[in-house]
Amino acid sequence: MDYIVWLDSEKAQVFGLNTTGIEKSNVKKHGKDHHSGDKSDNVNDAQLDHFYSDVKTKVIDAEKLLIMGPGVSKTHFKTYLDSHAAQLSKNVVGVENSDHPTDNQILASSKDFFKTYEHFNTPVTSV
């Protein structure tokens, strides 16, 4: 299956592209951000690792994976995959900037990466 992941530092939207349509699931980061002191930096790093691990689990069988999002989260997730799932990381077809789009905008901007996929105009099913 092919996947599109849109993520920021708090949540991810995962779109699974299969022969029958598009399935969407959501992943949220656990805990709250804390920005003061070294200890809280370690807590935040652990939360991000857990978050990225949860997202990775959703896309572990990806033949092609497109990563999108604002800021540096998309790049951090790609770096996480490089270290924790090297084989999956090789299946990344792009890492693209994308602010906070709608589902349809995410799918529309993904068409160039999945040219042979015909279900971009079908309704998205939440799982």
TIMI-2910 file (N, C-alpha, C, CB; in pm, 1 decimal, decimal comma, always signed):
<rs>
+----------+----------+----------+----------+----------+----------+----------+----------+----------+----------+----------+----------+------+
!      n_x !      n_y !      n_z !     ca_x !     ca_y !     ca_z !      c_x !      c_y !      c_z !     cb_x !     cb_y !     cb_z ! resn !
+----------+----------+----------+----------+----------+----------+----------+----------+----------+----------+----------+----------+------+
!    +84,2 !   -117,5 !     +0,0 !     +0,0 !     +0,0 !     +0,0 !    +88,9 !   +124,0 !     +0,0 !    -95,9 !     -0,3 !   +121,8 !  Met !
!    +39,0 !   +231,0 !    -57,2 !   +107,4 !   +359,6 !    -56,2 !    +42,8 !   +449,4 !    +48,8 !   +103,0 !   +426,3 !   -196,6 !  Asp !
!   +122,0 !   +542,4 !   +102,7 !    +72,0 !   +629,2 !   +208,9 !   +115,6 !   +773,4 !   +188,2 !   +119,8 !   +579,7 !   +344,5 !  Tyr !
!    +30,4 !   +862,4 !   +236,8 !    +63,1 !  +1003,7 !   +251,0 !    +52,8 !  +1033,4 !   +400,1 !    -33,1 !  +1097,3 !   +164,2 !  Ile !
!   +156,5 !  +1094,2 !   +456,1 !   +153,5 !  +1136,3 !   +596,0 !   +168,3 !  +1287,4 !   +598,6 !   +266,4 !  +1066,5 !   +680,3 !  Val !
!    +68,9 !  +1355,0 !   +654,1 !    +80,6 !  +1497,4 !   +683,0 !    +95,4 !  +1507,3 !   +833,9 !    -44,3 !  +1580,8 !   +629,4 !  Trp !
!   +201,6 !  +1575,7 !   +880,4 !   +219,1 !  +1586,9 !  +1024,5 !   +278,2 !  +1720,2 !  +1064,2 !   +306,4 !  +1475,8 !  +1075,0 !  Leu !
!   +243,0 !  +1761,6 !  +1184,9 !   +308,4 !  +1873,5 !  +1250,7 !   +359,9 !  +1821,1 !  +1384,6 !   +210,3 !  +1996,7 !  +1269,2 !  Asp !
!   +392,3 !  +1907,5 !  +1477,1 !   +452,5 !  +1861,3 !  +1602,9 !   +351,2 !  +1801,2 !  +1700,1 !   +523,5 !  +1975,8 !  +1670,3 !  Ser !
!   +222,5 !  +1806,9 !  +1669,0 !   +118,7 !  +1759,6 !  +1760,8 !    +35,8 !  +1643,1 !  +1708,6 !    +28,0 !  +1871,6 !  +1793,5 !  Glu !
!    +21,9 !  +1633,1 !  +1577,2 !    -67,9 !  +1531,6 !  +1520,8 !    -22,7 !  +1492,6 !  +1380,9 !   -213,2 !  +1583,0 !  +1517,2 !  Lys !
!    -73,4 !  +1377,7 !  +1338,6 !    -46,9 !  +1330,0 !  +1202,8 !   -177,4 !  +1280,5 !  +1142,2 !    +61,0 !  +1216,9 !  +1202,3 !  Ala !
!   -190,4 !  +1302,2 !  +1013,3 !   -299,5 !  +1245,2 !   +936,1 !   -235,8 !  +1147,4 !   +838,4 !   -384,5 !  +1356,5 !   +861,7 !  Gln !
!   -282,7 !  +1024,7 !   +840,3 !   -225,3 !   +919,5 !   +756,9 !   -331,4 !   +876,4 !   +656,1 !   -176,2 !   +797,7 !   +843,4 !  Val !
!   -297,3 !   +888,0 !   +528,6 !   -387,0 !   +848,0 !   +421,1 !   -330,7 !   +721,9 !   +356,7 !   -404,3 !   +962,3 !   +315,7 !  Phe !
!   -403,7 !   +612,9 !   +366,9 !   -364,6 !   +487,8 !   +303,3 !   -431,0 !   +477,6 !   +167,7 !   -401,4 !   +366,6 !   +391,2 !  Gly !
!   -351,1 !   +459,7 !    +64,0 !   -402,6 !   +451,3 !    -72,2 !   -404,4 !   +305,3 !   -113,4 !   -317,0 !   +536,4 !   -171,1 !  Leu !
!   -523,5 !   +249,6 !   -131,1 !   -531,8 !   +109,9 !   -172,7 !   -619,9 !    +97,5 !   -296,4 !   -586,7 !    +21,9 !    -58,3 !  Asn !
!   -640,5 !    -22,5 !   -341,8 !   -712,4 !    -43,7 !   -467,6 !   -860,1 !     -7,9 !   -459,0 !   -698,6 !   -186,8 !   -510,4 !  Thr !
!   -914,8 !     +0,8 !   -339,1 !  -1056,9 !    +31,1 !   -325,6 !  -1084,5 !   +175,2 !   -285,8 !  -1118,4 !    -60,4 !   -224,8 !  Thr !
!   -982,7 !   +251,4 !   -252,2 !  -1004,0 !   +390,3 !   -213,9 !   -898,2 !   +440,9 !   -118,9 !  -1138,8 !   +406,4 !   -151,6 !  Gly !
!   -936,1 !   +539,5 !    -40,7 !   -844,1 !   +607,2 !    +50,1 !   -896,5 !   +593,1 !   +192,6 !   -827,2 !   +757,3 !    +11,4 !  Ile !
!   -810,4 !   +545,8 !   +282,3 !   -846,0 !   +533,5 !   +423,5 !   -762,9 !   +632,7 !   +503,4 !   -823,8 !   +388,0 !   +475,1 !  Glu !
!   -828,0 !   +706,8 !   +590,5 !   -758,6 !   +807,5 !   +670,9 !   -762,6 !   +768,8 !   +817,8 !   -821,4 !   +946,7 !   +650,4 !  Lys !
!   -649,3 !   +784,4 !   +883,7 !   -644,2 !   +768,1 !  +1028,5 !   -563,8 !   +883,4 !  +1087,3 !   -581,9 !   +630,4 !  +1067,8 !  Ser !
!   -582,3 !   +906,8 !  +1214,9 !   -514,7 !  +1016,7 !  +1283,6 !   -429,6 !   +963,2 !  +1397,5 !   -616,7 !  +1118,8 !  +1336,5 !  Asn !
!   -318,6 !  +1030,3 !  +1421,6 !   -230,0 !   +997,2 !  +1532,9 !   -202,0 !  +1127,5 !  +1606,8 !    -95,9 !   +927,9 !  +1483,6 !  Val !
!   -215,9 !  +1125,5 !  +1738,5 !   -186,7 !  +1244,1 !  +1819,1 !    -66,2 !  +1217,4 !  +1907,2 !   -308,6 !  +1284,3 !  +1905,0 !  Lys !
!    +12,1 !  +1323,1 !  +1928,5 !   +125,7 !  +1313,2 !  +2019,4 !    +73,4 !  +1302,9 !  +2161,8 !   +221,3 !  +1434,9 !  +2003,8 !  Lys !
!   +136,6 !  +1219,5 !  +2242,2 !    +97,9 !  +1199,8 !  +2381,5 !   +161,7 !  +1306,2 !  +2469,0 !   +138,0 !  +1059,5 !  +2430,0 !  His !
!    +92,8 !  +1345,0 !  +2574,2 !   +148,9 !  +1439,1 !  +2670,4 !   +141,6 !  +1581,8 !  +2621,3 !   +291,7 !  +1403,4 !  +2700,9 !  Gly !
!   +197,5 !  +1671,8 !  +2701,8 !   +198,0 !  +1814,2 !  +2669,6 !   +340,7 !  +1860,1 !  +2651,4 !   +127,5 !  +1896,9 !  +2779,4 !  Lys !
!   +356,4 !  +1963,0 !  +2569,0 !   +488,6 !  +2022,2 !  +2549,7 !   +528,4 !  +2103,2 !  +2672,2 !   +490,8 !  +2110,9 !  +2423,9 !  Asp !
!   +654,1 !  +2091,6 !  +2709,0 !   +712,4 !  +2173,9 !  +2814,2 !   +838,6 !  +2234,1 !  +2755,2 !   +742,5 !  +2090,8 !  +2946,0 !  His !
!   +860,0 !  +2362,1 !  +2778,0 !   +971,5 !  +2429,2 !  +2711,7 !  +1074,3 !  +2487,7 !  +2807,8 !   +919,2 !  +2537,8 !  +2624,2 !  His !
!  +1080,1 !  +2441,9 !  +2930,6 !  +1178,1 !  +2499,6 !  +3022,0 !  +1263,5 !  +2390,0 !  +3084,1 !  +1108,3 !  +2581,6 !  +3131,7 !  Ser !
!  +1393,6 !  +2408,3 !  +3075,8 !  +1485,7 !  +2317,8 !  +3143,3 !  +1521,6 !  +2193,7 !  +3064,3 !  +1428,2 !  +2277,0 !  +3272,2 !  Gly !
!  +1634,2 !  +2133,8 !  +3101,8 !  +1685,5 !  +2016,6 !  +3031,7 !  +1596,7 !  +1894,2 !  +3049,4 !  +1824,8 !  +1985,2 !  +3079,7 !  Asp !
!  +1543,4 !  +1874,1 !  +3170,8 !  +1460,7 !  +1756,5 !  +3196,3 !  +1338,4 !  +1755,2 !  +3105,1 !  +1417,2 !  +1752,5 !  +3343,4 !  Lys !
!  +1273,0 !  +1869,3 !  +3090,4 !  +1153,9 !  +1874,2 !  +3006,4 !  +1189,8 !  +1855,3 !  +2859,0 !  +1080,2 !  +2007,1 !  +3026,4 !  Ser !
!  +1309,5 !  +1894,9 !  +2818,1 !  +1353,4 !  +1868,3 !  +2680,9 !  +1362,3 !  +1718,4 !  +2657,0 !  +1489,6 !  +1935,4 !  +2652,8 !  Asp !
!  +1412,6 !  +1644,5 !  +2756,6 !  +1420,3 !  +1498,9 !  +2744,3 !  +1281,1 !  +1436,8 !  +2737,4 !  +1498,5 !  +1439,4 !  +2861,9 !  Asn !
!  +1187,8 !  +1490,0 !  +2816,2 !  +1049,8 !  +1441,0 !  +2813,7 !   +989,4 !  +1466,1 !  +2676,4 !   +964,6 !  +1509,1 !  +2923,8 !  Val !
!  +1008,8 !  +1586,0 !  +2623,4 !   +954,2 !  +1619,3 !  +2492,3 !  +1015,2 !  +1531,1 !  +2383,7 !   +978,6 !  +1767,1 !  +2460,4 !  Asn !
!  +1146,3 !  +1505,1 !  +2391,3 !  +1211,4 !  +1415,8 !  +2294,6 !  +1151,3 !  +1275,9 !  +2301,3 !  +1363,2 !  +1409,4 !  +2320,4 !  Asp !
!  +1125,5 !  +1226,9 !  +2421,9 !  +1065,0 !  +1094,4 !  +2438,2 !   +923,3 !  +1092,7 !  +2381,6 !  +1063,4 !  +1053,5 !  +2586,8 !  Ala !
!   +849,0 !  +1200,7 !  +2402,4 !   +713,6 !  +1209,6 !  +2347,4 !   +717,1 !  +1209,5 !  +2194,8 !   +642,7 !  +1336,2 !  +2398,9 !  Gln !
!   +811,7 !  +1283,4 !  +2137,3 !   +824,2 !  +1286,0 !  +1991,4 !   +861,8 !  +1149,1 !  +1937,2 !   +928,2 !  +1389,6 !  +1948,3 !  Leu !
!   +955,6 !  +1081,1 !  +2003,0 !   +993,1 !   +946,2 !  +1959,1 !   +872,3 !   +852,9 !  +1962,3 !  +1106,1 !   +889,9 !  +2047,9 !  Asp !
!   +792,1 !   +862,1 !  +2067,5 !   +672,7 !   +779,0 !  +2079,0 !   +572,8 !   +814,3 !  +1968,6 !   +607,6 !   +796,3 !  +2218,2 !  His !
!   +554,2 !   +942,8 !  +1944,5 !   +465,5 !   +991,3 !  +1838,6 !   +512,1 !   +939,7 !  +1702,5 !   +460,2 !  +1145,7 !  +1838,4 !  Phe !
!   +640,4 !   +957,7 !  +1672,2 !   +693,4 !   +911,1 !  +1543,7 !   +682,4 !   +759,4 !  +1531,1 !   +839,6 !   +954,6 !  +1527,2 !  Tyr !
!   +702,0 !   +688,5 !  +1641,0 !   +686,6 !   +543,1 !  +1639,6 !   +542,6 !   +503,9 !  +1607,2 !   +728,7 !   +483,5 !  +1774,8 !  Ser !
!   +446,3 !   +575,1 !  +1665,8 !   +305,2 !   +548,2 !  +1637,1 !   +273,8 !   +571,4 !  +1489,2 !   +214,9 !   +636,7 !  +1724,7 !  Asp !
!   +327,3 !   +679,1 !  +1433,3 !   +304,8 !   +708,3 !  +1290,8 !   +372,2 !   +601,4 !  +1205,4 !   +359,0 !   +849,7 !  +1253,6 !  Val !
!   +494,9 !   +565,7 !  +1240,8 !   +567,9 !   +461,9 !  +1166,2 !   +488,8 !   +332,2 !  +1161,7 !   +705,8 !   +436,8 !  +1229,3 !  Lys !
!   +428,3 !   +294,1 !  +1273,3 !   +349,7 !   +170,9 !  +1279,8 !   +235,3 !   +173,1 !  +1178,7 !   +294,4 !   +150,4 !  +1421,4 !  Thr !
!   +175,2 !   +289,0 !  +1157,9 !    +63,7 !   +301,5 !  +1062,8 !   +107,8 !   +280,2 !   +918,0 !     -1,1 !   +438,8 !  +1076,4 !  Lys !
!   +234,4 !   +309,9 !   +887,6 !   +280,5 !   +307,8 !   +747,8 !   +390,4 !   +204,4 !   +723,5 !   +331,2 !   +445,4 !   +707,9 !  Val !
!   +408,8 !   +111,8 !   +815,6 !   +522,0 !    +18,8 !   +810,8 !   +525,8 !    -63,8 !   +682,6 !   +517,0 !    -73,9 !   +929,9 !  Ile !
!   +410,2 !    -87,7 !   +620,8 !   +406,4 !   -168,5 !   +498,6 !   +407,3 !    -83,6 !   +371,3 !   +283,5 !   -256,8 !   +499,5 !  Asp !
!   +446,3 !    +42,9 !   +381,9 !   +441,4 !   +134,3 !   +267,4 !   +535,4 !    +91,3 !   +155,5 !   +476,0 !   +275,3 !   +311,7 !  Ala !
!   +480,4 !    +84,5 !    +35,7 !   +562,8 !    +67,8 !    -83,7 !   +615,2 !   +203,6 !   -128,1 !   +482,5 !     -0,1 !   -197,9 !  Glu !
!   +530,0 !   +306,0 !   -115,1 !   +568,3 !   +445,0 !   -138,9 !   +511,0 !   +527,1 !    -24,6 !   +517,1 !   +497,1 !   -279,1 !  Lys !
!   +589,7 !   +624,2 !    +21,6 !   +548,3 !   +708,4 !   +133,6 !   +583,7 !   +853,0 !   +102,8 !   +615,2 !   +662,4 !   +266,1 !  Leu !
!   +483,0 !   +938,9 !   +105,3 !   +502,6 !  +1082,4 !    +90,0 !   +481,1 !  +1146,6 !   +226,0 !   +405,9 !  +1142,9 !    -17,6 !  Leu !
!   +577,4 !  +1228,0 !   +269,9 !   +569,5 !  +1296,7 !   +398,8 !   +549,3 !  +1445,4 !   +371,8 !   +698,4 !  +1271,9 !   +485,5 !  Ile !
!   +448,6 !  +1502,9 !   +436,5 !   +415,9 !  +1643,8 !   +417,6 !   +393,9 !  +1710,5 !   +552,2 !   +291,3 !  +1659,7 !   +328,6 !  Met !
!   +408,6 !  +1842,6 !   +555,2 !   +375,9 !  +1916,2 !   +675,8 !   +445,4 !  +2050,7 !   +681,2 !   +411,9 !  +1835,4 !   +796,8 !  Gly !
!   +407,8 !  +2131,7 !   +780,8 !   +471,9 !  +2261,8 !   +800,1 !   +597,5 !  +2246,9 !   +885,3 !   +374,1 !  +2361,4 !   +865,6 !  Pro !
!   +678,2 !  +2348,5 !   +886,8 !   +792,9 !  +2350,7 !   +977,6 !   +888,7 !  +2234,9 !   +958,9 !   +745,3 !  +2351,3 !  +1117,8 !  Gly !
!   +950,8 !  +2193,0 !  +1068,7 !  +1055,5 !  +2091,1 !  +1062,9 !  +1007,5 !  +1950,7 !  +1098,6 !  +1166,8 !  +2129,3 !  +1154,6 !  Val !
!   +883,2 !  +1936,0 !  +1138,1 !   +834,3 !  +1804,5 !  +1181,7 !   +849,4 !  +1698,5 !  +1073,9 !   +688,7 !  +1814,0 !  +1223,0 !  Ser !
!   +821,3 !  +1735,0 !   +950,3 !   +831,1 !  +1637,0 !   +841,5 !   +975,3 !  +1588,9 !   +825,0 !   +779,9 !  +1697,9 !   +709,1 !  Lys !
!  +1070,5 !  +1679,9 !   +836,7 !  +1211,8 !  +1644,1 !   +824,3 !  +1256,5 !  +1560,8 !   +943,8 !  +1298,8 !  +1770,4 !   +811,8 !  Thr !
!  +1209,6 !  +1597,0 !  +1062,4 !  +1243,0 !  +1518,8 !  +1182,1 !  +1187,6 !  +1377,0 !  +1170,7 !  +1187,9 !  +1587,4 !  +1309,1 !  His !
!  +1066,6 !  +1362,9 !  +1116,2 !  +1008,9 !  +1229,2 !  +1099,3 !  +1091,1 !  +1148,5 !   +999,3 !   +861,7 !  +1238,7 !  +1052,4 !  Phe !
!  +1134,1 !  +1211,0 !   +891,1 !  +1218,1 !  +1140,6 !   +792,9 !  +1349,2 !  +1096,9 !   +858,2 !  +1246,7 !  +1231,3 !   +669,4 !  Lys !
!  +1409,6 !  +1182,1 !   +938,5 !  +1532,7 !  +1147,5 !  +1010,2 !  +1507,1 !  +1032,5 !  +1107,2 !  +1588,1 !  +1270,4 !  +1086,1 !  Thr !
!  +1392,7 !  +1035,4 !  +1174,7 !  +1354,2 !   +925,2 !  +1263,7 !  +1347,2 !   +794,5 !  +1184,5 !  +1217,4 !   +954,7 !  +1332,3 !  Tyr !
!  +1284,3 !   +798,0 !  +1067,6 !  +1275,8 !   +676,7 !   +984,9 !  +1414,5 !   +629,7 !   +941,9 !  +1188,1 !   +702,3 !   +860,9 !  Leu !
!  +1502,1 !   +722,6 !   +906,7 !  +1639,2 !   +685,8 !   +868,3 !  +1705,6 !   +603,8 !   +978,6 !  +1723,0 !   +812,2 !   +838,2 !  Asp !
!  +1682,4 !   +641,2 !  +1105,1 !  +1746,8 !   +574,3 !  +1218,3 !  +1673,7 !   +450,9 !  +1267,5 !  +1760,6 !   +669,7 !  +1330,8 !  Ser !
!  +1540,2 !   +451,6 !  +1259,8 !  +1460,9 !   +346,3 !  +1323,2 !  +1391,2 !   +251,7 !  +1226,0 !  +1359,0 !   +408,4 !  +1410,8 !  His !
!  +1389,0 !   +286,8 !  +1099,2 !  +1321,4 !   +202,6 !   +999,1 !  +1384,2 !   +230,4 !   +862,8 !  +1166,0 !   +230,1 !   +996,1 !  Ala !
!  +1510,9 !   +191,3 !   +849,7 !  +1587,9 !   +225,7 !   +729,9 !  +1522,8 !   +175,0 !   +601,7 !  +1728,0 !   +169,7 !   +740,8 !  Ala !
!  +1467,2 !    +54,8 !   +604,7 !  +1404,1 !     +1,1 !   +483,9 !  +1282,3 !    +84,8 !   +445,2 !  +1363,0 !   -146,1 !   +505,1 !  Gln !
!  +1201,2 !   +121,3 !   +542,2 !  +1085,5 !   +206,5 !   +516,2 !  +1130,0 !   +343,2 !   +465,1 !  +1000,4 !   +222,2 !   +643,3 !  Leu !
!  +1235,3 !   +396,8 !   +522,0 !  +1286,0 !   +527,4 !   +481,2 !  +1324,3 !   +529,8 !   +333,3 !  +1406,1 !   +565,7 !   +566,5 !  Ser !
!  +1370,7 !   +416,8 !   +282,5 !  +1407,0 !   +408,0 !   +139,9 !  +1285,1 !   +421,4 !    +49,3 !  +1477,8 !   +275,4 !   +111,3 !  Lys !
!  +1165,6 !   +399,7 !   +103,7 !  +1042,9 !   +407,4 !    +24,9 !   +979,8 !   +546,6 !    +25,2 !   +943,3 !   +307,2 !    +76,6 !  Asn !
!  +1045,6 !   +641,9 !    +89,5 !   +994,9 !   +779,1 !    +91,2 !  +1017,4 !   +841,1 !    -46,8 !  +1065,0 !   +864,2 !   +203,2 !  Val !
!   +908,4 !   +886,9 !   -108,8 !   +915,7 !   +944,7 !   -243,3 !   +925,0 !  +1096,3 !   -240,6 !   +795,0 !   +902,8 !   -324,6 !  Val !
!   +902,7 !  +1156,8 !   -124,5 !   +913,1 !  +1301,3 !   -114,2 !   +888,9 !  +1348,6 !    +27,3 !   +815,8 !  +1367,9 !   -208,0 !  Gly !
!   +946,9 !  +1464,8 !    +58,4 !   +923,8 !  +1534,4 !   +184,9 !   +889,0 !  +1677,2 !   +144,5 !  +1051,0 !  +1527,7 !   +283,7 !  Val !
!   +761,5 !  +1713,7 !   +160,3 !   +709,6 !  +1837,1 !   +102,4 !   +653,9 !  +1932,9 !   +207,1 !   +602,7 !  +1804,8 !     +2,0 !  Glu !
!   +674,5 !  +2062,6 !   +182,6 !   +614,4 !  +2165,8 !   +266,6 !   +464,9 !  +2173,0 !   +240,5 !   +680,3 !  +2302,8 !   +241,2 !  Asn !
!   +388,3 !  +2183,8 !   +346,7 !   +243,4 !  +2195,0 !   +335,3 !   +190,9 !  +2250,5 !   +466,7 !   +177,0 !  +2056,9 !   +301,1 !  Ser !
!   +130,7 !  +2367,1 !   +463,5 !    +89,5 !  +2434,4 !   +586,6 !    -16,5 !  +2355,3 !   +662,1 !    +37,1 !  +2573,3 !   +555,0 !  Asp !
!   -140,9 !  +2389,5 !   +656,3 !   -249,3 !  +2317,0 !   +723,7 !   -363,8 !  +2298,8 !   +624,5 !   -298,0 !  +2393,4 !   +852,5 !  His !
!   -344,6 !  +2211,2 !   +527,3 !   -442,4 !  +2194,8 !   +419,7 !   -561,2 !  +2107,8 !   +460,6 !   -375,3 !  +2134,8 !   +298,2 !  Pro !
!   -664,0 !  +2113,0 !   +378,5 !   -776,6 !  +2021,1 !   +394,1 !   -734,8 !  +1884,5 !   +339,6 !   -904,8 !  +2074,7 !   +320,5 !  Thr !
!   -815,1 !  +1784,1 !   +366,2 !   -787,7 !  +1650,7 !   +311,6 !   -777,0 !  +1656,2 !   +159,6 !   -897,8 !  +1551,2 !   +353,5 !  Asp !
!   -870,3 !  +1725,2 !    +95,1 !   -868,9 !  +1733,3 !    -51,1 !   -744,8 !  +1804,2 !   -103,0 !   -993,1 !  +1804,9 !   -100,8 !  Asn !
!   -697,0 !  +1906,2 !    -32,8 !   -574,7 !  +1974,9 !    -73,8 !   -453,1 !  +1883,7 !    -58,8 !   -555,3 !  +2102,9 !     +8,5 !  Gln !
!   -450,0 !  +1804,4 !    +46,4 !   -340,6 !  +1708,3 !    +64,3 !   -339,0 !  +1610,1 !    -52,1 !   -354,9 !  +1632,3 !   +199,1 !  Ile !
!   -453,9 !  +1555,5 !    -84,8 !   -462,2 !  +1457,7 !   -193,4 !   -428,6 !  +1520,8 !   -327,5 !   -601,4 !  +1395,8 !   -198,8 !  Leu !
!   -476,2 !  +1642,5 !   -352,3 !   -448,0 !  +1709,9 !   -479,1 !   -298,6 !  +1734,3 !   -496,6 !   -523,9 !  +1842,4 !   -487,0 !  Ala !
!   -231,3 !  +1776,1 !   -391,0 !    -88,1 !  +1803,4 !   -403,2 !     -4,6 !  +1675,9 !   -406,1 !    -42,3 !  +1891,4 !   -288,8 !  Ser !
!    -66,2 !  +1562,3 !   -378,8 !     +4,7 !  +1433,9 !   -380,0 !     -0,2 !  +1363,5 !   -514,9 !    -52,7 !  +1343,3 !   -274,9 !  Ser !
!    -84,7 !  +1410,1 !   -604,0 !   -105,1 !  +1341,6 !   -732,0 !    +24,0 !  +1322,2 !   -810,9 !   -203,5 !  +1418,8 !   -815,8 !  Lys !
!   +113,8 !  +1419,6 !   -806,4 !   +238,9 !  +1407,9 !   -882,2 !   +325,5 !  +1292,7 !   -833,5 !   +317,2 !  +1537,3 !   -873,4 !  Asp !
!   +310,7 !  +1253,1 !   -708,3 !   +392,2 !  +1146,0 !   -651,9 !   +330,7 !  +1008,3 !   -672,9 !   +413,3 !  +1169,9 !   -504,9 !  Phe !
!   +202,0 !  +1004,5 !   -702,0 !   +130,3 !   +878,4 !   -719,9 !    +49,6 !   +885,0 !   -849,4 !    +37,3 !   +848,9 !   -598,0 !  Phe !
!   +117,7 !   +899,7 !   -961,2 !    +52,3 !   +921,5 !  -1090,4 !    -39,7 !   +807,4 !  -1132,0 !   +156,1 !   +942,0 !  -1196,4 !  Lys !
!    -11,2 !   +685,7 !  -1091,2 !    -91,3 !   +572,2 !  -1136,1 !   -210,6 !   +545,0 !  -1045,7 !     -5,5 !   +449,1 !  -1144,2 !  Thr !
!   -231,1 !   +629,2 !   -945,9 !   -338,7 !   +604,2 !   -850,3 !   -464,7 !   +676,5 !   -893,9 !   -297,7 !   +648,4 !   -708,7 !  Tyr !
!   -573,4 !   +602,8 !   -912,8 !   -695,2 !   +660,2 !   -969,6 !   -800,3 !   +702,4 !   -867,5 !   -755,6 !   +562,8 !  -1062,4 !  Glu !
!   -777,6 !   +684,0 !   -739,7 !   -882,1 !   +708,8 !   -639,9 !   -874,5 !   +845,3 !   -571,6 !   -876,1 !   +603,2 !   -536,0 !  His !
!   -800,3 !   +940,6 !   -626,8 !   -789,0 !  +1070,3 !   -560,6 !   -920,0 !  +1148,3 !   -559,5 !   -682,5 !  +1152,4 !   -627,8 !  Phe !
!  -1014,4 !  +1111,4 !   -643,5 !  -1142,7 !  +1182,2 !   -647,1 !  -1253,0 !  +1108,1 !   -573,1 !  -1185,0 !  +1204,8 !   -789,9 !  Asn !
!  -1217,6 !  +1000,6 !   -501,8 !  -1317,6 !   +925,9 !   -426,0 !  -1321,7 !   +976,4 !   -281,8 !  -1287,0 !   +773,9 !   -429,6 !  Thr !
!  -1430,8 !   +953,7 !   -211,1 !  -1439,3 !   +999,0 !    -71,6 !  -1335,7 !   +929,8 !    +17,2 !  -1579,7 !   +973,5 !    -16,5 !  Pro !
!  -1289,3 !  +1001,5 !   +116,9 !  -1194,0 !   +948,6 !   +213,8 !  -1272,0 !   +878,4 !   +324,3 !  -1103,3 !  +1061,9 !   +272,1 !  Val !
!  -1230,3 !   +756,7 !   +358,5 !  -1292,9 !   +679,5 !   +465,3 !  -1206,9 !   +688,2 !   +590,3 !  -1313,3 !   +532,0 !   +422,8 !  Thr !
!  -1264,7 !   +732,2 !   +701,1 !  -1190,2 !   +737,2 !   +827,6 !  -1191,4 !   +600,1 !   +892,3 !  -1250,2 !   +843,3 !   +924,0 !  Ser !
!  -1075,3 !   +560,1 !   +945,9 !  -1065,2 !   +431,2 !  +1015,9 !  -1022,9 !   +452,9 !  +1159,0 !   -965,9 !   +337,4 !   +945,2 !  Val !
+----------+----------+----------+----------+----------+----------+----------+----------+----------+----------+----------+----------+------+
</rs>
